[in-house]
Structures are given as C-alpha cells and as structure tokens.
Amino acid sequence: LHELDPAIAAALDAELERQQSTLEMIASENFAPVAVMEAQGSVATNKYAEGYPGRRYYGGCEHVDVAEQIAIDRVKELFGAEYANVQPHSGASANQAALFALAQPGDTILGLDLAHGGHLTHGM
C-alpha cells in the first residue's frame, strides 16, 4: 500500500499509532488481535457467503464453509450446545446473542446511557 497509495498508507500508519497510544472505551473500537486483522484482510474478504454452510445462496463457498463450520463446532463445544450460529450481522444482534447466552429471564443488567458510552440496544 505504501507504494500504491502513500497518502492512504500514511493515514493508516497514523491511525495505528493513535490506536497504540490510546485506551478506547468504546467496545467496538477495541484493539483487534493481529490474528483477527489477518483474517479480516484475507481472501475471505472477497467472498460473499450468504446462508449457512452447505446451504449458501452462491457457489464457491466450500472453503468458507469449512472455516465457519470450525467456528460453529467450537462454539457448540464451548457452550455444550446442540446448535450454534456464528454470524452476528450487527452490534445489535451481537449484544442480543451475548445477553441471551449469559442472562436469565428476570435478571437485572446495567446499561449505560448512549451519551456515556452505552449502545442503542441497551434500552436507554
């Protein structure tokens, strides 16, 4: 990228420096592990895989299916579950999945006001 577009590369380098010297208090802006950034910057970025493993709407998903099935199997083992879906498509559904996994009906949860770092799905 430094050779192809030095201006964009410089902006990204500056953002990396900012992130490395700042403590982000927004959950969605946590510093992603290198392995996560490698996966997000991989050839999987080029593949649209709508649907579920083995039942996609588009062809050519056999390798994506393998990776997703590994994630499904790991989550099922971790939670002792018969089924698992590892496809959260937004912060709202990710929050809902975490809440359903960890809370019981009637539990009290703490949610921050949006202006104080909360999320729209916290109900404030």
Residue pairs with C-beta under 8 A, 6 or more apart in sequence:
1 8
1 9
1 12
2 9
19 31
20 31
24 30
24 31
25 117
26 117
27 119
28 91
32 40
44 64
44 67
47 60
47 61
47 64
48 58
49 56
49 58
49 61
49 64
49 65
49 68
50 56
50 57
50 58
51 57
53 61
53 64
53 65
53 68
53 69
53 72
54 65
56 64
56 65
68 86
68 87
71 86
72 84
72 85
72 86
75 81
75 84
75 86
76 82
76 83
76 84
79 101
88 94
88 97
91 119
91 121
92 119
92 120
92 121
95 119
95 121
95 122
96 121
99 109
103 109
111 118
111 119
111 122
111 123
111 124
112 118
112 122
112 124
113 124
114 120
114 122
114 124
118 124
